[in-house]
């Protein structure tokens, strides 16, 4: 009888030995407590009970666990597999110590870089004026306005509501490119200053810059004003003192191109005055005085023939 029991046990042990290899990591203490409670209700061979105290303890527990599992319902619900978390760590919040301030939108329109196409045909220099000759410029001194040539600058100053101009009358220019530097002493808001070209008597073209960043072009004929360019903003115009701007004018035939700090701004076409002298001006439109100094006038010859437009049939 003992031999039969030994054979049965050996067969039993062989049957589940393969399963044991996959379940060796199951904690013995956790199963031991449950199985001792279960085994107290059965009359098993003493060799089974002794296995709890030697190396076959886990084998016996597993076998009994399989027997109990056979009693479970066939239609037991399948456990839902817990999704494996992704390897990508959750993003860490970044502390923004210095939040950026919103960038204000500039009121000025973009300016354009000067290119040979915008001032073609510029040749040799025909005049360089350092403002040292008192005889070639109109000068005056009064309580309301003054034009003073001193220290290589021509300085124009006016009281509130007054305007004044000064011309160089010894030379006239037809097709030319001219540059002059304007430095702001006193100026605000709608006060204006600028360059006069093709001047003859009280007739000329006037390129106006205001201290609120606008520019205009006008034709003045015998005191009558005709706007050629409505007020247009530019980022190259200084907004009051201290400020400095290089004013440039390219004039060929009826086309006048205007530059600030070497950058092309606008172009107008007007053929009333084919040639004339150069001048500068200031005008106070506010309740404060205006003072502007001009320096470094240079004039260049321009040899350029505009392309002929092909007539459209």
C-alpha positions in Angstrom: 0.0 0.0 0.0 2.9 2.3 0.8 4.4 1.7 -2.6 1.1 2.7 -4.4 1.0 5.9 -2.5 4.7 6.6 -3.3 4.0 6.0 -7.0 0.9 8.2 -7.0 2.9 11.0 -5.3 5.7 10.7 -7.8 3.3 10.9 -10.8 1.6 13.9 -9.2 4.8 15.6 -8.6 5.9 15.0 -12.2 2.6 16.4 -13.6 2.9 19.8 -12.1 6.7 20.1 -12.2 6.5 22.1 -15.5 4.1 24.5 -13.9 6.3 25.1 -11.0 9.1 26.5 -13.2 6.9 29.4 -14.2 5.5 30.1 -10.7 8.6 29.9 -8.5 8.4 33.5 -7.8 5.0 33.3 -6.0 5.6 34.2 -2.3 5.3 31.0 -0.2 4.2 32.8 3.0 1.1 34.3 1.3 -0.1 30.9 0.0 0.9 29.0 3.2 -1.5 30.9 5.4 -4.4 30.2 3.1 -3.5 26.5 2.4 -3.1 25.7 6.1 -6.6 26.9 6.7 -7.9 24.8 3.8 -6.0 21.7 4.6 -7.3 21.5 8.2 -10.7 20.5 6.6 -9.2 17.5 4.7 -7.6 14.2 6.0 -4.5 13.9 3.8 -1.5 11.6 4.1 1.0 12.9 6.7 3.6 13.3 3.9 1.6 16.1 2.4 1.5 18.0 5.7 5.2 17.5 6.2 5.9 19.1 2.8 5.0 22.5 4.3 8.3 22.3 6.3 10.6 21.3 3.5 11.4 22.1 -0.2 8.3 20.6 -1.6 6.0 22.9 0.3 5.5 25.2 -2.5 4.8 22.3 -4.9 2.0 21.0 -2.7 0.5 24.5 -2.4 0.5 24.9 -6.1 -1.2 21.6 -6.7 -4.0 22.4 -4.3 -4.4 25.8 -5.8 -4.9 24.2 -9.2 -7.6 21.9 -7.7 -9.4 24.9 -6.2 -9.2 26.8 -9.5 -11.0 23.9 -11.2 -14.0 24.7 -9.1 -14.3 28.2 -10.6 -17.2 29.0 -13.0 -16.3 28.5 -16.7 -17.9 31.8 -17.7 -15.9 33.8 -15.2 -15.2 37.3 -16.6 -11.7 37.8 -18.2 -9.6 40.3 -16.3 -8.9 43.5 -18.2 -5.3 44.0 -18.8 -4.0 47.2 -17.2 -2.4 49.4 -19.9 1.4 49.7 -19.6 2.3 53.3 -19.1 4.3 54.9 -21.9 8.1 55.4 -21.4 7.8 59.1 -22.1 7.7 61.0 -18.8 5.1 63.6 -18.2 6.2 67.0 -19.1 7.5 69.1 -16.3 6.0 72.6 -16.0 8.5 75.3 -16.9 8.7 78.4 -14.6 8.7 81.6 -16.6 10.7 83.9 -14.4 10.6 86.9 -16.8 7.4 86.9 -18.9 7.9 88.8 -22.2 6.2 92.1 -22.5 3.9 92.5 -25.5 5.7 94.2 -28.4 3.9 97.4 -29.5 3.0 97.7 -33.1 5.0 100.6 -34.6 3.1 103.4 -36.2 5.7 104.0 -38.8 5.6 102.3 -42.2 8.6 100.2 -43.2 11.3 102.0 -45.1 13.2 100.7 -48.1 16.9 100.2 -48.6 18.4 102.4 -51.3 19.4 100.5 -54.4 21.1 101.6 -57.6 17.7 101.3 -59.4 16.2 103.9 -57.1 18.9 106.5 -57.7 20.3 105.6 -61.1 22.8 107.7 -63.1 24.4 109.5 -60.1 27.7 110.8 -61.3 30.3 113.3 -60.2 29.9 115.7 -57.3 29.2 119.3 -58.6 28.8 121.0 -55.2 30.1 120.5 -51.7 28.9 123.0 -49.2 30.3 123.1 -45.7 28.4 126.3 -44.8 31.4 128.5 -44.5 30.6 131.1 -47.1 28.3 133.9 -45.7 27.5 135.3 -49.2 25.8 132.4 -50.9 23.0 131.9 -48.3 20.1 134.2 -47.2 20.7 135.2 -43.6 18.6 137.3 -41.2 18.2 138.1 -37.6 15.0 139.4 -36.0 12.8 139.0 -32.9 10.6 136.5 -34.7 13.1 134.5 -36.8 16.8 134.1 -37.6 19.0 132.4 -40.1 22.7 132.2 -38.9 25.6 130.6 -40.7 28.2 129.6 -38.1 30.5 126.7 -37.2 29.8 124.9 -40.5 26.1 124.9 -39.8 23.2 126.9 -41.2 20.8 127.3 -38.2 17.2 128.4 -38.6 15.2 129.4 -35.6 11.6 130.8 -35.3 9.2 131.8 -32.6 5.8 130.0 -32.3 3.6 130.3 -35.4 6.4 131.7 -37.6 8.1 130.1 -40.6 11.3 131.1 -42.5 13.4 129.8 -45.5 16.9 130.3 -46.7 18.0 129.8 -50.4 21.4 129.3 -52.1 20.8 131.4 -55.2 24.1 131.3 -56.9 23.5 127.9 -58.6 20.6 126.2 -60.3 20.1 122.4 -60.8 18.0 120.4 -63.3 18.7 116.7 -63.0 20.6 116.1 -59.8 20.9 114.1 -56.6 21.4 116.2 -53.4 21.9 115.3 -49.7 21.9 117.4 -46.6 21.9 116.6 -42.9 19.3 118.1 -40.5 19.8 118.2 -36.8 16.9 119.0 -34.5 17.4 121.5 -31.7 13.8 122.4 -30.8 10.8 120.8 -32.5 7.6 119.0 -31.5 4.4 117.5 -32.9 3.3 119.2 -36.2 6.4 121.5 -36.4 8.0 121.0 -39.8 11.4 121.4 -41.6 12.9 120.2 -44.8 14.5 120.9 -48.2 13.3 123.2 -51.0 14.3 122.3 -54.6 14.0 123.8 -58.1 13.3 127.1 -56.5 12.8 130.3 -58.5 11.4 133.3 -56.6 8.4 132.2 -54.6 7.9 129.0 -56.6 9.5 125.6 -55.6 8.9 122.0 -54.5 9.0 121.5 -50.7 9.8 118.2 -49.0 8.4 118.5 -45.4 9.3 116.5 -42.4 7.4 116.9 -39.1 8.4 116.0 -35.6 5.5 113.6 -35.3 7.0 111.2 -37.9 5.1 112.4 -41.0 6.4 113.6 -44.4 4.6 115.4 -47.2 5.6 116.8 -50.6 4.1 120.1 -51.9 4.3 122.3 -54.9 4.4 126.0 -54.0 3.7 128.3 -57.0 3.6 132.0 -56.4 2.4 131.3 -52.9 -0.3 128.8 -53.9 0.1 125.4 -52.3 -0.6 122.1 -54.1 -0.1 118.8 -52.2 1.7 116.2 -54.2 2.0 113.6 -51.4 -0.5 113.3 -48.5 1.0 112.9 -45.0 2.9 109.6 -44.8 4.7 108.1 -41.8 8.3 107.0 -41.9 10.5 105.3 -39.2 13.5 107.4 -40.4 12.0 110.7 -39.2 13.2 111.7 -35.8 10.4 112.3 -33.3 11.7 115.5 -31.9 15.1 116.4 -30.3 17.7 115.2 -30.1 17.6 113.8 -33.6 19.4 113.8 -36.9 18.4 112.7 -40.4 20.1 112.7 -43.8 17.7 114.1 -46.4 18.2 113.0 -50.0 16.4 114.0 -53.3 16.9 112.4 -56.8 15.3 114.7 -59.4 15.2 113.7 -63.1 12.7 115.4 -65.4 9.3 115.3 -63.8 10.2 112.5 -61.4 11.2 113.3 -57.8 12.4 110.6 -55.5 12.9 111.2 -51.8 15.3 109.4 -49.4 15.9 109.5 -45.7 19.1 108.1 -44.2 19.9 106.6 -47.6 16.7 104.7 -47.8 14.1 105.3 -50.5 10.8 106.7 -49.2 8.4 107.9 -51.9 8.3 109.2 -55.5 6.1 111.8 -57.1 5.8 113.1 -60.7 5.3 116.8 -61.4 6.8 118.7 -64.4 5.9 122.3 -63.5 9.5 123.3 -62.5 12.3 121.8 -64.6 15.2 123.4 -62.7 16.0 125.9 -60.0 17.9 126.5 -56.8 18.1 124.7 -53.4 16.9 125.9 -50.0 16.0 124.9 -46.5 13.1 126.0 -44.2 11.5 125.6 -40.8 7.9 126.2 -39.6 6.4 126.4 -36.1 2.9 125.1 -36.0 2.8 124.7 -32.2 3.0 127.1 -29.3 6.8 126.6 -28.9 9.9 127.8 -30.8 11.6 125.6 -33.5 15.3 125.4 -34.1 16.9 123.2 -36.8 20.6 123.2 -38.0 21.6 122.0 -41.5 25.1 120.9 -42.6 27.1 118.9 -45.2 25.2 119.7 -48.4 26.4 117.7 -51.4 25.0 117.8 -54.9 25.8 115.3 -57.7 25.1 115.3 -61.4 22.7 112.7 -62.7 22.9 111.4 -66.2 19.9 109.2 -66.7 17.3 108.8 -69.4 14.0 107.1 -68.2 12.9 104.2 -70.3 10.3 104.9 -72.9 7.0 103.2 -72.2 5.7 101.1 -75.0 2.2 102.3 -76.0 -0.5 99.7 -75.4 -2.5 99.1 -78.6 
